[in-house]
Amino acid sequence: MNSAPFRAPVALSDAGLWALQFAALPGDVAGLAKVLQGLLIHEHMADDYGIALSDRQRGEPHVRGAGDILERIAIQDARPLWQSRPPGERFAGCCRHYALLLVAMFRSKGVAARARCGFGAYFAKDRFVDHWVTEYFDAAQGRWVLADAQIDDRQRALFGIDFDTLDVPRNSFLVAGDAWRLCRDGQADPRDFGVLDMAGLWFIASNVIRDVAALNNREMLPWDVWGGMTLVDSEIDPAFIDGLARLTLEPDRHLVEIRTAYDDPRIAVPPTVFNAVLGRPEAVSPSGHSA
């Protein structure tokens, strides 16, 4: 299995000079996840940690690049990354920020890793919630492992999670292509895939595009919209998404095709994307900085 293309930090996962701090961090997934849990807090879970987000924190979920995230963390608290911050002083992000930083940390240590966009089955009963995790290559086991660095002990209890979230079962987290295939085959209901009141085939199709972009080192925000994404099922090209989904289910077998697919303007991240949460277009540089 060729994991080499996912070993080098690039674009959004490139932390730049801030990556020098990674050398002092643990080399194992449990240690790295613990570090991230002391640096980040999920923007929608502040109440569960007994805090209210500050004005500074409310803007942080829209930061894209690993270097920018780490810079903001350092400005707020210059201590080494391995020192946990109180919840009220952490960087406020979402699942994708945990996934991206874990990718950046792994890659800095020469471990192949990639962010995966899909749906988690462990947040709500009978619901697959929009979610991102990290997939890293465990050389000792000779396989790719799904790791959810966001889930700490508090969230484990809150959501009643009874499995190892650093080795997430493939039926507990579905990459977007798998969710698409299940729905297309009639084995799952598209209305069960999404977040809040947004769900359906259109949502799954958009996440397939996001996952292909992530496999091309463009791990965009979950609410960044571009190219072939739509809010209407009837505007989806099913055959197009079928093809993309097939590639993402076995990305190592289809690396050349995944790279070629990214040339399609329906998938390639343009210089400007639409931030659907803020309701505005935003210019994005190759490193993930917002202009």
N, C-alpha and C positions, 0 to 999 in steps of 0.2 A: 504494500500500500504506500503510495507516494504522499507523504505528509509534508514534504519540504516546502511547498508553496505557502504554507501557513505558519512558518517558523519565524519569519522576519517582520518586525513592526513596520507598518507602512500606512501612510495617509492618516485616517482617524485613529488608528491604534498606535501611532508613533508619538510617544510622549516627549520626544526631543530631549533636552537637557534634564528634564524632570525624571527621566528614566534612570538617571544615575542613582536615585534613591532605591531603585528596585533591588540592587545588589545586596542590601541589608535585610531584605524580606525573606521569609521562609521559601523553600523550594517545593513544598507539597501543597496540594489543592486545599486541604483543610486549613493550613496556616495562612494561605493567601486569602481565602474566604473570610477568615476571622479578621484579618487586616481591613478588608473592604467593609465589613460590617461595623468597624469602628471609625470609618471615614465617611460613609454615606448613610443617608436615611431616605426612605421612599417618600416622595412628596405627598402621597395620599394616605400615609400611615403615621403622620405626626401625632395624632391623637392617641394612638396606641402606645406611644413612648412618652406621653404626658407633656408634650410641648406644642407650641404654636409656631408655625414657620415665620421667620423674619422677612422683611421686605427683600433682603439680599437672597435668602433661600428661595423665595417664590420665583425668582428669575432664573435660578440655576438649572432647572430641568431642560431648558432650551439650549444649553451648552453642548456642543457636539463632539469636539475632539478631546482625546485623552490628555494631551498637553494642556489644553485650556482648563480642563477639570482639575488637574493637579495644581496648576498655577493658582486657581481660586482657593483650593484647599490650603496651600502654603501661605497665601495672603491672610487668610483667616487664622491660621495656626501654623507656625513655622516649625513645630516639633517634627521629628522623624515620622514617616508614614506608619510605622508599626505601633506607634502610641495612639491608643483609642481616644477619640474625642467624645465629649458628652453629646447626647442626641441633638440638643439645641444648637450645637456648634458645627454639626456635620454638613457636608455638601448634600443638598436636596436634589435627588434625581429620580429615576425610575428604573425598572428592571434592566433596561438597555444599558444604563450607565454602569451597573454592576458587571454585566456581561462584557462590555467593551474594556473596562479596566482590567478584568481578569485576563482577557485576551492579551492586552498590552503587557501585563506582568509575566504571563507564561512565555510569550514570544521573546521578551527580553532575556529569558533564561534558556532560550533555544528549544522550548517545548512548542510543538505545533498546536495551535488553538484558533478557533474561529467563533464568531457570534452567530447564533441561530435564532431566527424569528419564527414564531409559531404560536402555540396555545397550550397553556397549562391547565390540567384537569384537577388541580389540588387547591384551588382557591374558592370554589363555589360548587355546590352539589349540582350534578347533571349539567355542568356548564364548562366550556373550554374557553378560558380567559386569555385574551391577547397578552403575550408574554415573550421575553427574550431570555435565553440562557447561553452559557458558554459550552462549546464542545471542544475537548482537548484530547490529544492522542496519548494514551497511557502505553508507553513502550513496553513496560513489563508485562502487561496483559495483551498487548498487540491489538488494541481496539480503541475506538473513539468513545469517550465518556461524556455524558451530559452533566454539567455541574451548575447548580443554581446558587450562586454566592449570596444572593439576597436573603435567603431564608436563615435567620438566626433562631435561637431558642424561643424567643418571644413569638415569632411568626409561626414556628413549628407548632406551638401550643395553640395559637389563635386559629390556625387553619386545620388543626387536627392531623398534621402530616405524620405518617408512620413509616416512611421509607427514608433511605439515605439520599438527601437532596444534593449530595456531591457525586451521586451516581444515579441520576433520575431515570426511572424505567421509561422505556420508549412509548409505553401506552399512557404515561402520566404527563409527558410533554410530547406533543405532536409538532414536528416541524411543519411549516405551512403547507408544503407539498403533500405531506401525508394527510393533513386535514382535508385538503382539496380532493385528493383521491378517494377518501372515504365518503365524502359527500357526493361526488360524481358517481360513485358506485352504489349509492343509495344505502350505505351502511351507517350514515350519520346524518343528522339534520343541520343544515347550514345555519339555522336560527340559533343553534347552541354555541356558535363560535363568534366571539367578539368581545366587546367591553361596554359596560353600562347598557345603554339602550341601542347601541350600534352592533349589528350582527348580520350575517348573511354571506352568500357567495361572493359578493363584491368585496367584503372585508377580507375573506380568505384569499381571494385573488390578489388583492393589494399586498397582503403579507407574503405571498409567494414572490412577488416582485421585490419586496424588501429583502427577502432571504437570498435571492439571487444576487442582489446588490451587495449584501453582506459577504457573500462568498467571493465577491470581487473587491473586498476590502473597503466597502462603502457602507458602514454600519450606521444608517441614518436614524433620526429620531422616529419613534413609533407613529408620530403624527405628521411627519414630513410627507408631502404628497407631490408626485411628479409623474410624467410619462403616461403609462397605460393604466394608471389607477382611476377608478370611477366609483361613484356612490350608487350606481344603478346596475342591477344584475343584467338587464337586457343589453348593456353596453360592453359586457365582457366578451372577449373572443375565447370561447372555451377551449378550442384546439390549441391556441397559443399557450394558455395557462397549463393545459395538459402536458405540453412538451416541457415547459419549465419545471413543473412539479416532478416529472420523471427524472430530470437531471439532478434536482436537489436531494432526492431520496438516496442517491449513491454518488455524491459529489466527487469522490476520488476517482471513480471510473469515468467521470464525464468532465474532467477539469478543462480540457480543450474546448468542449462544447459550451461550458459555462462561461469561459472567457469570451468565446465568440458571441454568445447570446447577449453579453453585456454591450456589444456594439449597437444593439437595437435601441433606438431612442425611446421606446416604451419602457426600457429597463435602466438604461444609463442615467446616472444622476447628473442633471444639468447644472450649470453655474448658479441657477436660482431655483429654489424649491418653494412650495407653499406650506407654511407652518399652519396647520389646520386648527391648532389650539389658539394661537394668537391671531389667526385670521388675516395673515399677511404674507406676501412673498419675502423670502430672505435669500440674500446672496451667500453662497457657501464656497469657500476656497478649497483646494484639493486636500488641505490638512484638516479641514473641518471648522476653521474659524468662520464666524459670521462677519460679513463685511458691514 
